[in-house]
Amino acid sequence: MLTKIKLFFEATVFNVSETESAARHKHAKQIAAASLLMEMVYADAEVREEEKQAVLKAIKTNFDLSDEETGEIVLLAEEEAGQAVCLYDFTRLINDNFTYQEKMQVLEMLWTVALSDNELEKNEEYLVRKISDLLHVSHKDFIRTKLKVSENRE
């Protein structure tokens, strides 16, 4: 469970240069965030192409990655999300390594994926709320982010 992400974090502590350590740490953070986005794709009964495309765009744009890097991150995230039993492992990694502003960025990406098919299902909203709580994001910021993403879609 979460072996690839944990290996990236462990590798940052042992026997790597400072530059390589920073790169691996950044990569692991991206996988953790992408894994939560993939959980959002699978939140409802139907996996839609709009949702998958929203994940790719969100990861590429928010982390300033190439198409190849984005594909690699999403592939690893899909594997991790498929093996995940709960959200706690992903959110713990994010809580330990993200600033509050970076957590808000993850929340915004989650709302973007949830709304990408122009339908907000109960399971999707519940998942964003649950992740928001696990990331210790205030309710005010949870609502503000939802409204921001909703308004930008119109």
C-alpha positions in Angstrom: 0.0 0.0 0.0 1.4 3.4 -1.1 4.8 1.7 -1.6 5.9 3.9 -4.4 5.1 7.1 -2.6 6.7 5.9 0.6 9.8 4.9 -1.3 10.1 8.4 -2.7 9.9 9.9 0.7 12.3 7.4 2.3 14.8 8.0 -0.5 14.9 11.7 0.3 16.4 10.9 3.7 19.0 8.2 2.8 22.0 8.4 0.4 20.9 10.9 -2.1 22.2 14.3 -3.1 20.2 17.4 -1.9 19.1 18.1 -5.5 17.9 14.5 -6.0 16.3 14.5 -2.6 14.3 17.7 -3.5 13.2 16.2 -6.8 12.0 12.9 -5.3 10.2 14.8 -2.5 8.4 17.0 -5.1 7.5 13.9 -7.2 6.1 12.1 -4.2 3.9 15.1 -3.3 2.6 15.1 -6.8 1.7 11.4 -6.7 -0.1 11.9 -3.3 -2.2 14.7 -4.7 -2.9 12.8 -8.0 -3.9 9.8 -6.0 -6.7 11.8 -4.3 -7.8 13.1 -7.7 -8.0 9.5 -8.9 -10.1 8.7 -5.9 -12.5 11.4 -7.0 -12.7 9.9 -10.5 -13.8 6.6 -8.9 -16.2 8.3 -6.4 -19.3 7.7 -8.4 -20.5 4.6 -10.2 -19.2 5.8 -13.6 -15.7 6.8 -14.7 -16.1 9.5 -17.2 -13.6 10.7 -19.8 -14.2 14.3 -18.7 -13.0 13.4 -15.2 -9.9 11.7 -16.4 -9.0 14.6 -18.6 -9.6 17.0 -15.7 -7.1 15.0 -13.6 -4.5 15.2 -16.4 -5.0 18.9 -16.9 -5.0 19.7 -13.2 -1.8 17.8 -12.5 0.0 19.2 -15.6 -1.1 22.8 -14.9 -0.7 22.9 -11.1 2.6 21.1 -11.0 4.0 22.6 -14.3 4.8 19.2 -15.8 5.3 17.9 -19.3 2.8 15.6 -20.9 5.2 12.6 -20.3 5.7 13.5 -16.6 2.0 14.1 -16.2 1.2 10.7 -17.6 3.7 9.0 -15.3 2.3 10.7 -12.2 -1.3 9.8 -13.1 -0.3 6.2 -13.9 1.4 5.8 -10.5 -1.5 7.6 -8.8 -4.0 5.2 -10.5 -2.0 2.2 -9.2 -1.9 3.6 -5.6 -5.6 4.7 -5.6 -6.5 1.2 -6.9 -4.7 -0.4 -3.9 -5.8 2.1 -1.3 -8.0 1.0 1.5 -8.6 4.4 3.0 -7.8 8.1 2.3 -5.8 8.5 5.5 -2.5 7.4 4.0 -2.7 9.9 1.2 -3.9 12.8 3.4 -1.3 12.0 6.0 1.5 12.4 3.4 -0.1 15.7 2.3 -0.5 17.0 5.8 3.1 16.2 6.6 4.5 17.8 3.5 2.1 20.5 2.1 1.5 24.0 3.2 -2.0 25.2 3.9 -2.0 27.0 0.5 -0.9 23.8 -1.2 -3.7 21.9 0.5 -6.1 24.5 -0.9 -4.7 23.9 -4.3 -5.4 20.2 -3.9 -9.0 21.0 -2.8 -9.4 23.2 -5.8 -8.2 20.4 -8.1 -10.7 18.0 -6.4 -13.6 20.3 -7.0 -12.5 20.8 -10.6 -12.5 17.0 -11.2 -15.8 16.6 -9.3 -17.5 19.3 -11.5 -15.8 18.3 -14.8 -18.8 16.4 -16.0 -21.2 19.2 -15.1 -22.8 17.0 -12.4 -22.0 17.0 -8.7 -23.0 13.7 -7.3 -23.6 13.2 -3.6 -20.6 10.8 -3.4 -18.3 13.3 -5.0 -19.3 16.1 -2.7 -19.0 13.8 0.3 -15.5 12.8 -0.8 -14.3 16.4 -1.2 -15.7 17.2 2.2 -14.1 14.2 3.8 -10.7 15.0 2.2 -11.0 18.6 3.2 -11.6 17.5 6.8 -8.7 15.1 6.7 -6.5 17.9 5.3 -7.6 20.2 8.1 -9.0 22.8 5.7 -11.5 25.1 7.3 -15.1 24.9 6.4 -15.0 28.5 5.2 -12.2 27.6 2.7 -14.0 24.4 1.7 -17.1 26.5 0.7 -15.0 29.3 -0.8 -13.1 26.9 -3.0 -16.3 25.1 -4.2 -17.8 28.5 -5.2 -14.6 29.6 -6.9 -14.5 26.5 -9.1 -18.2 26.6 -9.8 -18.1 30.2 -10.9 -15.1 29.6 -13.1 -16.9 26.8 -14.9 -19.8 29.1 -15.9 
